[in-house]
C-alpha cells in the first residue's frame, strides 16, 4: 500500500461494505502502508533477481 490515506480509504470502505451486509476485507490480511514499491526491501532472494 502506498500511503496512509490509501490505508484509511480501504479500511473505511471495508467497514462500510460490512455495515451494508456485504463482504469487506478479510481480517487475516495485513495491509501495511510503506510509501511505494521503491521503499519495500526485498525479503526473498527471488525478489532480488527481479
NORHU-V866959 format. One record per backbone hydrogen bond with DSSP energy under -0.5 kcal/mol. NH is the residue of the N-H (numbers start at 1). CO is the residue of the C=O. If there is no record, write none. Layout:
BEGIN
nh=NH co=CO
nh=NH co=CO
END
This chain:
BEGIN
nh=7 co=3
nh=8 co=4
nh=9 co=5
nh=10 co=6
nh=11 co=7
nh=12 co=8
nh=13 co=9
nh=14 co=10
nh=15 co=11
nh=16 co=12
nh=17 co=13
nh=18 co=14
nh=19 co=15
nh=20 co=16
nh=20 co=17
nh=21 co=18
nh=22 co=17
nh=29 co=26
nh=31 co=29
nh=32 co=30
nh=34 co=1
nh=35 co=1
nh=35 co=2
nh=36 co=1
nh=39 co=36
nh=40 co=37
nh=41 co=39
nh=47 co=44
nh=48 co=44
nh=49 co=45
nh=50 co=46
nh=50 co=47
END
